[in-house]
Amino acid sequence: MNIAILSRWNATCGVSMHAELVGREFLKMGDDITVFAPYVESADRWWHHRLIKEDESYVVRCYEEVDPQGRGGRIDIPRVLEHEFDALIVESYASLPYADVERLAGEVDAEVLLVVHEGGAEQLRYTSLEVFDRVVVFDERYVREVLAGRVPAERVAIVPFPCHPVSRGKGRRRRGGKLRFFSFGRQPVKEYAPYIAALDRLSESYELEYLVVRADEHRIEAERDWLIQRHQRLDTSQIYEYLHSADVHLLPKGGTHYVVVSSTLCQCLGALCPTVAPATRHFEMLPSRNGVSPVVLYSSVDELVAKLRRLVEDDDFRAGVLRMAEEYVRQNSSERVARRLKQLMA
């Protein structure tokens, strides 16, 4: 097939990650892809959408996003129509120019799939969803809370967010040396506060270090001998190098009432470094078996401290978490997700 994707691309956000994971699987399957991405000037003004690498030959930058105040936004539709494709995947998110997306979907002679990243019904600002052949959501919450009856059930498909494949490191395990904790990204610095508080307490019992790599220049306002802060935009291969050298991945996330999944988690679980995160809506659909989940979740600093101790000291618990993580990654692999999307386009 010749598959077109309208999406952010080569950027530090979940929309881009979804498109890249499935798009590169299409290439492995022998399909051709064309990516219609936002202009660099438009894309790079968003704090969560910094470009991290050069575009491939199949990337066409041809649309402007709506700005943070809700102004502007347009797609160069004639430029899109210069290209031939059998299907178009629209990665839908809040700063797309919705009216132009609807116009484009009505003009292309191809199957059009809408992949919904919006987390609330009020964010999905299309006048009608009838112009799309299929609407894809990540789990049942999106059907109830985001689509909210706007699409007939037979036109909705639940396809999970894809995971980066398993990539094992050398199996780092602390044996008398420092405990290594790792975080990365651009989350607001206040979201690191529970980790600083917990590690303050753990540092009384263990020799440890906490490496935080941020893609912006904002620093955690804390001075600790064990806290190391770096400014660096990481691609996935670099993230995995850091994860493979860490004992625990600390994932900062703020609470939200919107429906949401954690693209960062799907990006990182395949490294098989235990992940710890707050019990927010990002993780509420994760499976659990005998009280063990692919991620160690906490609701308070006291609980965080207790679970970090268990993760460090209880080898069986740690192994169970990693088994669940690997199982989740394999069940929701980018290859399986891409094949499912191709079935919907056939």
Residue pairs with C-beta under 8 A, 6 or more apart in sequence:
1 26
1 31
1 32
1 86
1 87
1 342
1 345
2 31
2 32
2 33
2 34
2 84
2 85
2 86
2 87
3 23
3 26
3 31
3 32
3 33
3 34
3 85
3 86
3 87
3 88
3 89
3 342
3 345
4 33
4 34
4 35
4 36
4 80
4 83
4 85
4 87
4 88
4 89
4 110
5 19
5 22
5 23
5 33
5 34
5 35
5 36
5 88
5 89
5 91
6 36
6 63
6 75
6 80
6 88
6 89
6 90
6 91
6 101
6 104
7 15
7 16
7 18
7 19
7 35
7 36
7 37
7 89
7 90
7 91
8 15
8 16
8 19
8 37
8 38
8 43
8 49
8 91
8 93
9 16
9 19
9 20
9 35
9 37
9 55
9 59
10 16
10 20
10 37
10 51
10 52
10 53
10 54
10 55
10 59
11 43
11 49
11 50
11 51
11 52
12 48
12 49
12 50
12 52
12 185
12 186
12 215
12 233
13 46
13 48
13 49
13 263
14 117
14 161
14 261
14 263
14 264
15 91
15 93
15 117
16 49
17 263
17 266
17 267
18 91
18 115
18 117
18 161
18 162
18 263
19 35
19 89
19 91
21 162
21 164
21 334
21 337
21 338
22 89
22 162
22 334
22 337
22 338
22 341
23 33
23 35
24 334
25 162
25 334
25 335
25 337
25 338
25 339
26 33
26 338
26 342
27 33
28 335
29 338
29 339
29 342
31 342
32 58
33 58
34 58
34 60
34 83
34 85
35 56
35 58
35 59
35 60
36 60
36 61
36 62
36 63
36 75
36 80
37 43
37 55
37 59
37 60
37 61
37 62
37 63
38 61
38 63
38 64
38 65
39 61
39 62
39 63
39 64
40 51
40 61
42 63
42 64
42 65
43 49
43 51
43 65
44 50
44 51
45 67
45 68
46 65
46 68
46 95
47 186
47 216
48 186
50 215
50 233
52 233
52 234
52 235
53 235
55 61
60 79
60 80
60 83
62 75
62 76
62 79
62 80
63 73
63 74
63 75
63 76
63 97
63 100
64 72
64 73
64 74
64 75
64 97
65 72
65 73
65 95
65 96
65 97
66 72
66 73
66 95
66 96
66 97
67 73
67 95
72 97
73 95
73 96
73 97
73 100
74 97
74 100
75 97
75 100
75 101
75 103
75 104
77 100
77 103
77 104
77 107
80 104
80 108
81 107
81 108
85 108
85 110
86 110
86 111
86 345
87 110
87 111
87 112
87 113
87 345
88 104
88 105
88 108
88 110
88 111
88 112
88 113
89 113
89 115
89 341
89 345
90 96
90 101
90 105
90 112
90 113
90 114
90 115
90 132
91 115
91 117
92 101
92 114
92 115
92 116
92 117
92 118
92 124
93 117
93 118
94 117
94 118
94 123
98 125
98 126
98 127
99 127
101 126
102 126
102 127
102 128
102 131
105 112
105 114
105 131
105 132
106 131
111 133
111 134
111 345
112 131
112 132
112 133
112 134
113 132
113 133
113 134
113 135
113 136
113 341
113 344
113 345
114 129
114 132
114 134
114 135
114 136
115 136
116 124
116 135
116 136
116 137
116 138
116 142
116 146
116 147
118 124
118 146
119 146
119 256
119 258
119 259
119 260
120 145
120 146
120 257
120 258
120 259
121 145
121 146
121 147
121 148
121 150
123 146
123 258
124 146
124 147
124 150
129 135
129 147
129 150
129 151
132 155
133 155
134 155
134 156
134 157
134 344
135 147
135 151
135 155
135 156
135 157
136 156
136 157
136 158
136 159
136 341
136 344
137 143
137 146
137 147
137 156
137 157
137 158
137 159
138 158
138 159
138 160
138 161
138 261
139 158
139 160
139 261
139 285
140 158
141 259
141 285
142 158
142 259
143 156
143 158
145 259
146 259
147 156
157 340
157 344
159 337
159 340
159 341
159 344
160 332
160 337
161 261
161 263
161 266
161 332
161 337
162 266
162 332
162 333
162 334
162 336
162 337
162 338
163 266
163 267
163 269
163 270
163 328
163 329
163 332
163 333
163 334
164 236
164 266
164 267
164 268
164 269
164 270
164 329
164 334
165 270
165 329
165 333
165 334
165 335
166 270
166 272
166 326
166 329
166 330
167 240
167 270
167 271
168 244
168 272
169 240
169 243
169 244
169 245
169 271
169 272
169 273
170 244
172 180
172 244
172 245
172 246
172 247
173 247
174 180
174 247
174 312
177 207
178 206
178 207
178 208
178 209
179 202
179 206
179 207
179 208
179 209
179 247
179 248
179 312
180 208
180 209
180 211
180 245
180 246
180 247
180 248
181 195
181 199
181 208
181 209
181 210
181 211
181 246
181 247
181 248
181 249
181 250
182 210
182 211
182 212
182 213
182 242
182 243
182 245
182 246
182 248
182 249
182 250
182 273
183 192
183 195
183 210
183 211
183 212
183 213
183 249
183 250
183 251
183 252
184 212
184 213
184 214
184 215
184 234
184 239
184 242
185 214
185 215
185 252
185 264
186 214
186 215
186 216
187 252
187 253
187 254
188 254
189 218
189 219
189 220
189 221
190 254
191 252
191 253
191 254
192 212
192 220
192 252
194 278
194 298
194 301
194 304
195 210
195 250
195 252
195 304
196 210
196 220
196 222
196 224
196 227
197 301
198 301
198 304
198 305
198 308
199 208
199 210
199 224
199 226
200 224
201 305
202 208
202 305
202 308
202 309
203 224
203 226
205 309
206 312
208 226
209 226
209 227
209 228
210 224
210 226
210 227
210 228
210 250
211 228
211 230
211 242
211 246
212 220
212 227
212 228
212 229
212 230
213 229
213 230
213 231
213 232
213 234
213 242
214 229
214 230
214 231
214 232
215 231
215 232
215 233
215 234
216 231
217 231
219 229
220 227
220 229
232 238
234 242
236 267
239 267
239 268
239 271
240 270
240 271
243 249
243 268
243 271
243 273
244 271
244 273
246 273
247 273
247 274
247 312
248 273
248 274
248 275
248 276
248 308
248 311
248 312
249 268
249 271
249 273
249 274
249 275
249 276
250 275
250 276
250 277
251 262
251 264
251 265
251 268
251 275
251 276
251 277
251 295
252 277
252 278
253 262
253 277
253 278
253 280
253 282
254 280
255 278
255 280
255 281
256 280
256 281
256 282
257 281
258 281
259 281
260 281
260 282
261 282
261 285
262 277
262 282
262 283
265 275
265 277
265 282
265 283
265 295
266 332
268 275
269 275
269 294
269 295
269 325
269 328
269 329
270 329
272 322
272 325
272 326
274 296
274 311
274 318
274 321
274 322
274 325
275 294
275 295
275 296
275 325
276 295
276 296
276 297
276 298
276 304
276 307
276 308
276 311
277 283
277 295
277 296
277 297
277 298
278 297
278 298
278 299
279 297
279 298
279 299
283 293
283 295
283 297
286 293
286 294
286 295
286 328
287 293
287 294
287 324
287 328
288 324
289 324
290 320
292 317
292 320
292 321
292 324
293 321
293 324
294 321
294 324
294 325
294 327
294 328
295 321
295 325
296 307
296 311
296 321
298 304
298 307
310 317
311 317
311 318
311 321
312 318
